[in-house]
Amino acid sequence: MTENNNNELNKEVKRRRTFAIISHPDAGKTTITEQLLLFGGAIREAGTVKAKKSGKFAKSDWMEIEKQRGISVTSSVMQFDYDDKRINILDTPGHEDFSEDTYRTLMAVDAAVMVVDSAKGIEEQTKKLFKVCRMRGIPIFTFMNKLDRDGREPLELIEELEEVLEIDAYPMNWPIGSGKTLLGLYDLYHNRIEAFRPEESNKGERFISLNSEGEIEGEHKIKKESLYKQVLEEALLLKEAGNEFSEEAIATGKLTPVFFGSALNNFGVQTFLEIFLQFAPEPSSHETREGEIVQPTEPRFSGFIFKIQANMDPRHRDRIAFLRICSGKFEKGMDVTLSRSDKKIRLSNSTQFMAESREIVTDAVAGDIVGLYDTGNFQIGDTIYQGNDEIEYQELPQFTPELFMKVEPKNVMKQKSFHKGINQLVQEGAIQLYKSYHTESYIIGAVGQLQFEVFEHRMRNEYNSEVIMTSIGNRIARWVKPEQLDENMGSSRNMLVRDRFDQPLFLFENRFAMRWFSDKYPEVELTSLL
């Protein structure tokens, strides 16, 4: 690569900002995603997940079951430009049943935006997702949403955020009222007030500047409000007793900047986006399995597959592997090596996403997310690279399923579509597949019940295969080494099965059954996934 090309690559990589939006279901994550896309000119209007009757659905929800239920159950990927930055947003499923998909998505981003419902505060699912972010040490930005509704006291929300998630918080702005009394935001970072209804309170001007003391100069409608006096006192308290602002603490995930606003009313979102882009990191380096650190600006192309999705377009039976580019530049038609099999592959068909609309991508750089049309070459966690020296990035985590179902085709004449559907959905990582040791019957495992509903729905609608599913309930899955296995160890209380890689494992009825087994066979080592 010439010096000119190198400079161009460095410049393009520095423009990238790749982040995931995480939240509890119904905190407004998809709504805020849409508003961000609106600012980037990627969509002309923001739909709402609630508007089922009008037929307008969130632009980032594409699967039929998502439209019916108004929830995100898969991670969407969207790209747009704003303020000379190229932004990749990964909108993750908030539903806890899909934590594995979210977990893998968080491995492909450089920052996270956490959306919190200001009426409900920190919810259980938010805690789990937050832990993953903390584990990776990535910056976390918090958006306290739904300020247009009556919610909890902002000080209470900040305290809960710090105590429950064990992270320092720095409020970038502070609400002046909430719900029906909402007047605006006291912007501590810019030393200004952002009016909620500027046409009523500020002659159409969105911002009201403050003097060096943090007060409005001269006569103003808002000055007469008791809420204004209250916010001045609270702002003084925050300045004197709050955490210090530190770019370094934000970059290492130790301090979260907190923004208040209302995504539905598009209030406070643009200010949030502009500050986020100022402090969100450029693409980070990635570690290989051998411990080598690969920098994003290295000229040699490499990346890993963090998600596979079949049938994103029902009109075309396609299968797309989502690639996080870790280094170098992607070019259409380039030849790469798949590290798992050492197979050479030509990347001739690729795409970038804006929910249901796609564009053929001819080039992309480290930090970007690219969709590769896949005929069955890729698996989740695969590394692809250019050149002769092998690169293999660290494994992506898998969760140990807790719920299990026996599954069989309703129509035995449709075995082909049944097997195709099961194999594709398993490769996506939506469910995990097992076969009983003796009868070869199929058993699927999942982290939550909703995954089974999605599986059944997609088998019927995408693969034209009705299935019969019989619950075998909660089980504890533990793998064993083949050399330690005796097939007579299986019983009704510890079902012996094989995973899709032909590795043996037991599905224990409960912890008592697992302890009984360990006491009887102390030499057998039982292992789990995450």
KENU-337170 format. One line per 5 residues: number of its first residue (from 1); their letters; for each residue x, y, z of C-alpha. Coordinates in steps of 0.5 Angstrom, whole numbers, plus 500, padded with zeros to 3 digits. Each point is the difference from the previous one (the first is absolute). Last residue first. Layout:
BEGIN
NUM = a = X,Y,Z; ...
END
This chain:
BEGIN
530 = llstl = 458,462,559; 501,493,497; 500,494,505; 504,494,502; 499,494,504
525 = evepy = 507,496,502; 498,492,501; 505,497,505; 495,501,505; 495,495,497
520 = kdsfw = 495,499,505; 501,506,504; 500,504,494; 493,497,498; 497,501,506
515 = rmafr = 502,507,500; 497,501,493; 494,497,502; 499,505,506; 502,506,496
510 = neflf = 494,498,495; 497,496,494; 507,499,497; 501,501,493; 507,496,499
505 = lpqdf = 505,502,495; 504,496,494; 504,504,494; 497,498,493; 501,508,498
500 = rdrvl = 493,501,500; 499,498,507; 499,492,502; 495,498,505; 500,496,507
495 = mnrss = 494,501,504; 501,501,507; 494,498,505; 497,495,495; 507,497,500
490 = gmned = 507,500,496; 506,497,503; 499,494,496; 503,504,494; 507,500,504
485 = lqepk = 503,507,499; 507,501,503; 504,500,493; 494,504,497; 502,506,505
480 = vwrai = 493,502,503; 496,506,499; 495,503,505; 493,502,498; 495,502,506
475 = rngis = 493,499,498; 494,504,500; 494,497,497; 499,494,495; 495,504,496
470 = tmive = 497,496,494; 501,504,493; 496,498,494; 503,504,494; 496,503,493
465 = snyen = 505,501,495; 499,505,494; 508,502,501; 499,508,502; 493,500,502
460 = rmrhe = 499,493,504; 507,500,502; 501,507,502; 493,500,505; 503,493,503
455 = fvefq = 507,503,501; 497,507,503; 495,497,505; 506,495,502; 505,506,501
450 = lqgva = 494,504,504; 501,494,505; 507,502,502; 507,498,500; 499,495,495
445 = giiys = 501,492,499; 497,496,494; 499,492,500; 500,496,494; 499,493,500
440 = ethys = 506,495,498; 497,495,504; 506,497,504; 504,506,502; 495,506,500
435 = kylqi = 502,505,495; 501,507,502; 499,507,496; 501,507,503; 496,506,499
430 = ageqv = 500,507,497; 508,499,498; 499,501,493; 503,493,498; 494,497,504
425 = lqnig = 495,504,496; 503,497,494; 501,493,502; 493,500,503; 497,503,493
420 = khfsk = 503,496,496; 499,493,504; 492,502,500; 500,502,492; 503,493,498
415 = qkmvn = 496,496,505; 493,503,497; 497,493,499; 500,499,507; 495,506,501
410 = kpevk = 500,502,507; 507,500,500; 504,499,507; 502,503,506; 502,498,507
405 = mflep = 500,507,504; 505,502,505; 501,506,505; 507,502,504; 504,501,494
400 = tfqpl = 508,501,502; 502,507,497; 505,500,494; 506,505,500; 504,503,494
395 = eqyei = 506,497,499; 507,504,500; 502,502,493; 504,496,495; 505,503,495
390 = edngq = 504,496,496; 506,503,496; 499,499,493; 496,506,498; 493,502,501
385 = yitdg = 496,498,506; 493,497,502; 499,498,507; 494,495,502; 496,502,506
380 = iqfng = 493,498,498; 501,495,494; 501,501,493; 501,496,493; 492,499,500
375 = tdylg = 498,504,493; 501,506,503; 499,507,498; 505,505,504; 497,505,504
370 = vidga = 505,506,502; 501,503,507; 505,506,500; 505,501,505; 506,498,496
365 = vadtv = 499,503,492; 494,499,495; 500,499,493; 496,498,494; 493,500,504
360 = ierse = 494,498,497; 494,504,503; 495,497,504; 493,502,502; 496,496,506
355 = amfqt = 504,503,506; 505,505,497; 505,495,498; 507,499,496; 501,494,495
350 = snslr = 505,495,498; 500,495,494; 507,499,497; 504,498,506; 504,495,497
345 = ikkds = 502,494,505; 506,496,501; 499,494,505; 505,500,506; 494,496,503
340 = rsltv = 500,504,507; 504,506,497; 495,502,494; 505,503,495; 499,506,496
335 = dmgke = 499,502,493; 498,507,498; 494,500,495; 497,507,504; 505,503,504
330 = fkgsc = 501,500,508; 505,504,502; 505,499,506; 499,498,507; 494,497,504
325 = irlfa = 494,500,496; 494,497,503; 497,496,496; 492,498,500; 499,493,496
320 = irdrh = 494,501,495; 495,494,498; 495,501,494; 494,497,498; 498,506,496
315 = rpdmn = 493,503,501; 500,499,507; 506,505,501; 503,499,506; 500,492,499
310 = aqikf = 506,497,504; 504,504,505; 507,499,502; 503,504,506; 507,501,502
305 = ifgsf = 504,499,494; 508,502,501; 504,505,497; 507,501,496; 503,504,494
300 = rpetp = 507,502,500; 502,507,501; 500,501,507; 496,506,502; 495,495,504
295 = qvieg = 506,498,505; 501,492,501; 502,498,507; 504,493,500; 497,496,506
290 = erteh = 500,493,496; 493,500,500; 500,507,496; 499,507,504; 496,505,497
285 = sspep = 502,508,499; 494,505,501; 496,504,495; 500,507,502; 497,502,507
280 = afqlf = 494,504,502; 502,507,503; 498,505,494; 495,495,497; 496,499,506
275 = ielft = 500,508,501; 497,501,493; 495,494,501; 497,502,507; 499,507,498
270 = qvgfn = 496,497,494; 496,496,505; 498,505,505; 493,500,498; 498,496,494
265 = nlasg = 493,499,502; 500,493,501; 507,500,502; 499,504,506; 506,503,504
260 = ffvpt = 505,499,505; 507,499,499; 505,496,504; 508,500,499; 502,493,503
255 = lkgta = 507,500,504; 504,494,501; 499,497,492; 508,501,499; 498,506,495
250 = iaees = 495,503,504; 506,500,506; 505,503,495; 495,506,498; 499,502,507
245 = fenga = 495,504,503; 500,500,507; 495,497,504; 494,504,504; 501,504,507
240 = eklll = 501,507,497; 498,500,493; 494,495,501; 498,504,506; 500,507,496
235 = aeelv = 496,496,495; 495,498,505; 499,507,503; 499,503,493; 495,495,498
230 = qkyls = 496,502,506; 500,507,498; 498,498,493; 494,495,502; 497,506,504
225 = ekkik = 499,503,493; 501,508,500; 507,499,496; 496,496,495; 497,506,497
220 = hegei = 506,504,499; 503,507,502; 507,501,500; 506,495,501; 498,493,501
215 = egesn = 504,496,505; 507,496,500; 504,505,504; 504,501,494; 494,502,496
210 = lsifr = 495,495,497; 497,500,493; 493,498,498; 500,494,495; 494,498,495
205 = egkns = 498,507,498; 493,500,498; 498,506,504; 503,497,506; 494,497,504
200 = eeprf = 495,498,496; 503,499,493; 506,497,504; 496,494,502; 505,496,504
195 = aeirn = 505,506,501; 508,498,500; 503,504,505; 507,502,500; 507,499,503
190 = hyldy = 502,495,495; 502,494,504; 495,502,506; 494,500,495; 494,502,504
185 = lgllt = 495,496,496; 493,502,499; 493,503,502; 497,493,502; 494,501,505
180 = kgsgi = 495,495,496; 505,495,501; 507,502,503; 503,506,503; 506,504,498
175 = pwnmp = 504,494,498; 508,500,501; 505,500,495; 507,496,499; 499,496,507
170 = yadie = 507,497,502; 499,493,503; 505,495,503; 499,493,499; 498,494,505
165 = lveel = 494,498,496; 495,500,506; 503,506,504; 502,505,494; 493,499,496
160 = eeile = 496,500,506; 503,507,503; 499,503,493; 493,497,500; 499,503,507
155 = lperg = 503,507,498; 495,500,493; 494,499,505; 496,495,497; 495,500,494
150 = drdlk = 494,504,497; 500,499,493; 504,505,495; 506,498,503; 499,493,496
145 = nmftf = 508,499,500; 506,500,504; 505,499,495; 507,497,503; 507,500,496
140 = ipigr = 504,494,502; 507,499,498; 503,493,499; 504,497,505; 498,493,497
135 = mrcvk = 498,497,507; 496,507,501; 496,499,494; 498,493,501; 498,502,507
130 = flkkt = 496,506,497; 496,494,496; 498,496,507; 498,507,504; 496,502,494
125 = qeeig = 496,494,500; 498,501,507; 498,507,500; 503,506,502; 495,506,500
120 = kasdv = 493,499,499; 497,507,499; 506,503,497; 500,494,495; 508,498,499
115 = vmvaa = 503,500,493; 508,498,500; 504,502,495; 506,495,499; 507,501,497
110 = dvaml = 505,497,495; 496,495,497; 500,492,498; 501,497,507; 493,503,502
105 = trytd = 497,497,494; 502,493,503; 497,502,506; 493,502,497; 499,494,496
100 = esfde = 502,496,507; 495,504,504; 494,499,495; 495,497,505; 502,506,504
95 = hgptd = 496,504,495; 503,507,499; 503,497,493; 505,505,497; 501,506,496
90 = linir = 507,500,497; 501,507,497; 506,501,496; 502,507,499; 504,504,495
85 = kddyd = 502,506,502; 501,507,497; 494,503,504; 495,494,499; 501,494,495
80 = fqmvs = 496,494,500; 500,493,501; 495,495,503; 500,493,503; 495,496,503
75 = stvsi = 500,495,506; 495,495,500; 494,500,505; 498,507,500; 493,501,502
70 = grqke = 493,503,498; 497,493,500; 497,499,493; 506,504,497; 505,496,503
65 = iemwd = 496,494,498; 501,502,493; 508,501,500; 502,507,498; 500,505,506
60 = skafk = 505,505,499; 495,505,496; 495,499,506; 494,498,497; 494,505,496
55 = gskka = 494,495,499; 496,505,502; 497,495,505; 506,498,503; 503,507,502
50 = kvtga = 503,498,506; 507,498,498; 500,508,497; 502,502,493; 505,506,500
45 = eriag = 500,503,493; 504,502,494; 505,494,502; 508,500,499; 501,508,501
40 = gflll = 505,499,505; 495,504,505; 494,495,498; 505,494,502; 501,503,507
35 = qetit = 492,501,501; 499,493,497; 505,497,505; 497,504,506; 493,497,498
30 = tkgad = 504,493,500; 502,501,507; 494,502,503; 500,497,507; 495,495,498
25 = phsii = 505,494,501; 506,501,504; 505,504,497; 506,500,495; 502,504,494
20 = aftrr = 507,497,497; 506,504,497; 504,501,494; 503,507,499; 505,501,494
15 = rkvek = 503,506,498; 507,498,502; 499,494,496; 500,504,494; 506,505,501
10 = nlenn = 504,494,502; 498,496,493; 501,507,496; 507,501,503; 502,492,499
5 = nnetm = 497,501,493; 505,506,499; 506,496,503; 499,495,495; 497,493,502
END
